[in-house]
């Protein structure tokens, strides 16, 4: 009889240590499964995208009010596109963060943002 929390039933993946993940990922030893919605939120929070975007937007608004309208418009556009670019590229950024920072790897795997499985073969 298999219990619901038994790791042999295939519902849960084994935990893979950060060093093993970092060393084996370039060789294709692992299959990474990510949740796109959680990945976006995780990356935006992890790299502090909102404060950076607000700072860029603030500089753009201040420049526009100070008489530098073109510079202000460019900075506002950069501020808006910055956050959207981060959200569009969240999966790639997440993989970069987790392959370089042990704390990001631990947080992402423990919070369900991504799951790492060994490849068959």
C-alpha positions as CSV (number, residue, x, y, z in Angstrom):
1,X,0.0,0.0,0.0
2,X,1.4,3.4,-1.0
3,X,0.7,6.4,1.2
4,X,0.0,9.8,-0.2
5,X,3.2,11.3,1.1
6,X,5.4,8.4,0.0
7,X,8.2,9.7,-2.3
8,X,8.2,6.5,-4.4
9,X,4.8,7.3,-5.9
10,X,6.3,9.9,-8.4
11,X,4.4,12.9,-7.1
12,X,7.4,14.4,-5.3
13,X,10.8,14.9,-6.8
14,X,14.0,14.2,-4.9
15,X,15.9,17.2,-3.7
16,X,19.0,18.0,-5.7
17,X,21.8,19.9,-4.0
18,X,22.9,23.3,-5.5
19,X,26.4,22.2,-6.3
20,X,25.2,19.1,-8.2
21,X,22.6,21.2,-10.0
22,X,25.1,23.9,-11.0
23,X,27.7,21.3,-12.2
24,X,25.2,19.1,-14.0
25,X,23.0,21.7,-15.7
26,X,25.4,22.5,-18.6
27,X,25.7,18.8,-19.4
28,X,21.9,18.2,-19.6
29,X,21.7,16.0,-16.5
30,X,18.6,17.8,-15.2
31,X,15.2,18.8,-16.5
32,X,13.9,22.0,-15.0
33,X,10.1,22.5,-14.8
34,X,9.0,26.0,-13.9
35,X,5.8,27.7,-13.1
36,X,5.6,30.8,-15.4
37,X,3.4,32.9,-13.1
38,X,5.4,32.2,-10.0
39,X,8.7,32.7,-12.0
40,X,7.6,36.2,-13.0
41,X,6.8,37.2,-9.5
42,X,9.9,35.6,-8.1
43,X,12.3,37.3,-10.5
44,X,10.6,40.7,-10.2
45,X,10.9,40.5,-6.4
46,X,14.4,38.9,-6.4
47,X,16.1,41.6,-8.6
48,X,14.1,44.5,-7.2
49,X,12.6,45.4,-10.6
50,X,9.8,47.6,-9.2
51,X,12.1,50.0,-7.2
52,X,14.4,50.3,-10.2
53,X,11.5,51.0,-12.6
54,X,10.1,53.6,-10.2
55,X,13.5,55.3,-9.9
56,X,13.8,55.4,-13.7
57,X,10.2,56.7,-14.1
58,X,10.8,59.3,-11.4
59,X,13.9,60.6,-13.2
60,X,12.0,60.7,-16.4
61,X,9.2,62.7,-14.9
62,X,11.6,65.1,-13.2
63,X,13.5,65.6,-16.4
64,X,10.3,66.3,-18.3
65,X,9.1,68.8,-15.7
66,X,12.6,70.4,-15.7
67,X,12.4,71.2,-19.4
68,X,14.1,68.2,-20.9
69,X,11.0,66.7,-22.5
70,X,12.7,64.3,-24.9
71,X,15.0,62.9,-22.2
72,X,12.1,62.6,-19.9
73,X,10.0,60.7,-22.4
74,X,12.9,58.3,-23.2
75,X,13.4,57.6,-19.5
76,X,9.7,57.0,-18.9
77,X,9.7,54.6,-21.9
78,X,12.7,52.8,-20.5
79,X,11.1,52.5,-17.1
80,X,8.0,51.0,-18.5
81,X,9.8,48.6,-20.8
82,X,12.3,47.6,-18.2
83,X,9.6,45.9,-16.0
84,X,7.9,44.3,-19.0
85,X,11.2,43.0,-20.3
86,X,11.9,41.4,-16.9
87,X,8.5,39.7,-16.9
88,X,8.9,38.5,-20.5
89,X,12.3,37.0,-19.9
90,X,11.5,35.7,-16.4
91,X,12.2,32.0,-17.2
92,X,15.7,32.8,-18.6
93,X,16.5,35.1,-15.7
94,X,15.3,32.5,-13.2
95,X,17.6,29.9,-14.7
96,X,20.5,32.3,-14.5
97,X,19.8,33.3,-10.9
98,X,19.4,29.7,-9.7
99,X,22.5,28.4,-11.4
100,X,24.6,31.1,-9.8
101,X,23.2,31.9,-6.4
102,X,22.6,29.1,-3.8
103,X,20.0,31.2,-2.0
104,X,18.0,31.8,-5.2
105,X,18.1,28.1,-6.0
106,X,16.9,27.1,-2.5
107,X,14.1,29.7,-2.5
108,X,12.9,28.8,-6.0
109,X,12.9,25.1,-5.3
110,X,11.3,25.4,-1.8
111,X,8.6,27.8,-2.9
112,X,7.5,25.8,-5.9
113,X,8.7,28.2,-8.5
114,X,10.7,25.5,-10.2
115,X,11.3,21.8,-9.9
116,X,14.5,20.0,-10.9
117,X,14.4,16.4,-12.0
118,X,17.2,14.1,-13.2
119,X,17.0,13.3,-16.9
120,X,16.4,9.7,-17.9
121,X,19.4,8.0,-19.4
